[in-house]
Amino acid sequence: MNDVSPLKNAPRYDRPDISLIEDRLEPYGVAIYIGGREAMSNPDLLREHGITTVLNCAVNLDVNLVATPDPEMDDAHLTYGFGPYRYYKLGLVDGAGNAQTMMLAGYYQLLGALSQILPERASYPLRERGNVLVNCRGGRSRSVALVSLLLHKQMPDQYPTLDAALHHVRLRRELRPDEWFEAPKQVLVDAASAASDWIDRISHSDPRPKEAGPAT
């Protein structure tokens, strides 16, 4: 499946903090981006790209996200409250160690994030539906595998196979062929392939809430 034989140590290249992968993800009508820790922790950069939703794939990466602390919080607690964007976390290991179903769960979590409609209440201040960032620590393995799965299943006419989607994502993320053997890790590609088969076996209708249409 990969074009380059494994090496002991993959080379490291400079690449953008954030990369546009698909400018109109159907049927949601939003753009999807991939980045690493530098992207998810830069609210100005996210606003520049119209990103309102972030899915963090990395179990070993957290961020001090709260911009508006809860007024009822006391000093004995870690800070909680509202952040600058909608935040979801999947928490994959970058390699072996994930439950077989976690990539499948990530796919449906991402669909849920894309379609979720928040109630008109003060405790849900971030109701705007905009573009989406999927991140991991470096934006080259976990996020690449998940977004490739998403493109293949949501836009099969354009990405008829997982390999076709993976090739597109690697190019857009500026991953070089001599790092493809671990970008993404083969075990994550295998997990995405297994998830693709499971998705085909699941009988489901459009997962979006009925009143939700493409984002404007």
C-alpha positions as CSV (number, residue, x, y, z in Angstrom):
1,M,0.0,0.0,0.0
2,N,2.9,2.3,0.7
3,D,5.4,3.2,-2.0
4,V,8.5,3.4,0.1
5,S,10.1,0.7,2.1
6,P,10.4,1.4,5.8
7,L,13.5,3.2,7.0
8,K,14.8,3.3,10.6
9,N,14.2,7.0,10.9
10,A,12.0,9.1,8.7
11,P,13.3,12.4,7.5
12,R,11.6,15.6,8.9
13,Y,10.6,18.4,6.6
14,D,9.2,21.9,7.2
15,R,5.6,22.2,6.2
16,P,2.8,24.8,6.8
17,D,1.2,24.9,10.2
18,I,-2.1,24.3,8.5
19,S,-3.0,22.7,5.1
20,L,-6.2,23.0,3.1
21,I,-7.2,19.4,2.2
22,E,-10.6,19.8,0.6
23,D,-12.2,23.2,0.0
24,R,-15.8,21.9,-0.1
25,L,-16.5,18.7,1.8
26,E,-19.8,17.3,0.6
27,P,-22.6,17.3,1.6
28,Y,-21.6,19.8,4.4
29,G,-20.2,22.6,2.2
30,V,-17.3,23.4,4.4
31,A,-13.5,23.2,4.0
32,I,-11.4,20.7,5.9
33,Y,-7.9,21.3,7.0
34,I,-5.1,19.3,8.6
35,G,-2.5,20.7,11.0
36,G,-0.5,19.9,14.1
37,R,-0.2,21.4,17.6
38,E,0.9,24.7,16.1
39,A,-2.4,25.1,14.2
40,M,-4.8,24.0,17.0
41,S,-3.2,26.4,19.5
42,N,-3.3,29.5,17.2
43,P,-6.8,31.0,17.3
44,D,-5.8,33.9,15.0
45,L,-4.7,31.4,12.3
46,L,-7.9,29.4,12.7
47,R,-10.1,32.5,12.4
48,E,-8.1,33.5,9.3
49,H,-9.2,30.2,7.7
50,G,-12.8,30.4,8.9
51,I,-12.3,27.4,11.2
52,T,-14.9,27.1,13.9
53,T,-14.5,23.4,14.8
54,V,-11.4,21.4,15.8
55,L,-11.1,17.6,16.2
56,N,-7.9,16.6,18.0
57,C,-6.8,13.0,17.2
58,A,-3.9,12.9,19.6
59,V,-4.2,11.3,23.0
60,N,-0.8,12.8,24.0
61,L,-1.7,16.4,23.2
62,D,-3.8,18.8,25.2
63,V,-4.1,22.6,25.0
64,N,-5.0,25.4,27.4
65,L,-8.1,26.2,25.5
66,V,-10.4,28.2,27.9
67,A,-10.7,31.8,26.8
68,T,-13.7,32.6,29.0
69,P,-13.5,30.9,32.4
70,D,-16.7,29.9,34.1
71,P,-17.6,32.6,36.7
72,E,-18.6,29.9,39.2
73,M,-15.2,28.2,39.1
74,D,-13.1,28.2,42.3
75,D,-9.4,28.1,42.8
76,A,-9.3,24.4,43.6
77,H,-10.1,23.4,40.1
78,L,-8.4,23.5,36.8
79,T,-9.7,26.2,34.5
80,Y,-12.9,25.4,32.7
81,G,-15.3,27.4,30.6
82,F,-15.6,28.4,26.9
83,G,-12.8,28.2,24.3
84,P,-12.4,30.1,21.0
85,Y,-13.8,27.2,18.9
86,R,-15.8,24.0,19.2
87,Y,-13.4,21.3,20.4
88,Y,-13.7,17.5,20.1
89,K,-11.1,15.0,21.1
90,L,-10.6,11.4,19.8
91,G,-7.3,10.5,21.4
92,L,-5.5,8.0,19.2
93,V,-2.1,6.5,19.7
94,D,0.3,7.2,16.8
95,G,0.9,3.6,16.1
96,A,-0.2,0.3,17.6
97,G,-2.2,0.3,20.8
98,N,-5.6,1.7,19.7
99,A,-8.8,-0.4,20.0
100,Q,-9.8,-1.7,16.6
101,T,-13.0,0.4,16.7
102,M,-11.3,3.8,17.5
103,M,-10.8,4.9,13.9
104,L,-14.4,4.0,13.1
105,A,-15.5,6.0,16.2
106,G,-13.4,8.9,15.0
107,Y,-15.1,8.8,11.6
108,Y,-18.6,9.1,13.2
109,Q,-17.4,11.6,15.7
110,L,-16.2,13.8,12.8
111,L,-19.5,13.4,11.0
112,G,-21.2,14.4,14.3
113,A,-19.0,17.5,14.7
114,L,-19.8,18.5,11.1
115,S,-23.6,18.1,11.5
116,Q,-24.2,19.0,15.2
117,I,-26.7,21.8,15.9
118,L,-26.3,23.6,19.2
119,P,-29.3,24.9,21.1
120,E,-30.0,28.6,21.4
121,R,-28.8,28.9,25.0
122,A,-26.2,31.0,26.7
123,S,-24.3,27.9,27.7
124,Y,-23.7,27.1,24.0
125,P,-22.1,30.3,22.7
126,L,-20.3,28.9,19.7
127,R,-23.1,28.1,17.3
128,E,-21.5,29.3,14.1
129,R,-20.8,26.4,11.6
130,G,-17.6,27.0,9.7
131,N,-14.6,25.1,8.5
132,V,-13.0,22.2,10.3
133,L,-9.4,21.4,11.4
134,V,-8.4,17.8,12.2
135,N,-5.1,17.8,14.0
136,C,-2.6,15.5,15.8
137,R,0.8,16.4,17.2
138,G,2.5,16.9,13.8
139,G,-0.4,16.7,11.3
140,R,1.2,13.8,9.4
141,S,-0.2,10.5,10.7
142,R,-3.3,10.2,12.8
143,S,-5.1,13.2,11.3
144,V,-4.0,12.1,7.8
145,A,-5.5,8.6,8.2
146,L,-8.8,9.9,9.6
147,V,-9.3,12.6,7.0
148,S,-8.4,10.2,4.2
149,L,-11.1,7.8,5.5
150,L,-13.6,10.7,5.6
151,L,-13.0,11.8,2.0
152,H,-13.2,8.3,0.7
153,K,-16.6,7.6,2.4
154,Q,-18.1,11.0,1.9
155,M,-16.9,11.8,-1.6
156,P,-16.5,8.4,-3.3
157,D,-17.0,9.7,-6.8
158,Q,-13.9,11.9,-6.3
159,Y,-12.0,9.4,-4.0
160,P,-13.1,5.9,-5.0
161,T,-10.6,4.1,-2.9
162,L,-8.9,4.8,0.4
163,D,-5.6,4.9,-1.4
164,A,-6.8,7.6,-3.7
165,A,-7.9,9.7,-0.8
166,L,-4.7,9.0,1.0
167,H,-2.6,10.1,-2.0
168,H,-4.6,13.4,-2.2
169,V,-4.2,14.1,1.5
170,R,-0.5,13.4,1.5
171,L,0.0,15.8,-1.4
172,R,-2.1,18.6,0.1
173,R,-0.3,18.2,3.4
174,E,3.1,18.3,1.6
175,L,4.2,14.9,2.9
176,R,7.2,13.7,0.9
177,P,7.4,10.1,-0.6
178,D,10.3,9.2,1.6
179,E,8.2,9.7,4.7
180,W,5.0,8.1,3.5
181,F,5.8,4.8,5.2
182,E,5.1,6.4,8.5
183,A,2.9,9.3,7.3
184,P,0.6,7.9,8.3
185,K,1.7,4.8,10.2
186,Q,0.8,1.6,8.5
187,V,-1.2,0.4,11.5
188,L,-3.4,3.5,11.2
189,V,-3.9,3.0,7.4
190,D,-4.9,-0.6,8.2
191,A,-7.3,0.7,10.9
192,A,-8.8,3.2,8.3
193,S,-9.2,0.3,5.8
194,A,-11.0,-1.8,8.4
195,A,-13.2,1.1,9.4
196,S,-14.1,1.6,5.7
197,D,-15.3,-2.0,5.5
198,W,-17.3,-1.6,8.7
199,I,-19.0,1.6,7.5
200,D,-20.1,-0.3,4.4
201,R,-21.8,-2.9,6.5
202,I,-23.6,-0.4,8.7
203,S,-27.1,0.5,7.5
204,H,-27.6,4.2,8.2
205,S,-29.3,7.2,6.7
206,D,-27.8,10.7,6.4
207,P,-26.4,11.2,10.0
208,R,-27.1,14.9,9.9
209,P,-30.0,16.2,12.0
210,K,-33.0,16.8,9.7
211,E,-33.0,20.6,10.0
212,A,-29.3,20.8,9.2
213,G,-28.2,21.7,5.7
214,P,-24.8,22.6,4.2
215,A,-23.1,25.3,6.2
216,T,-23.3,28.8,4.8
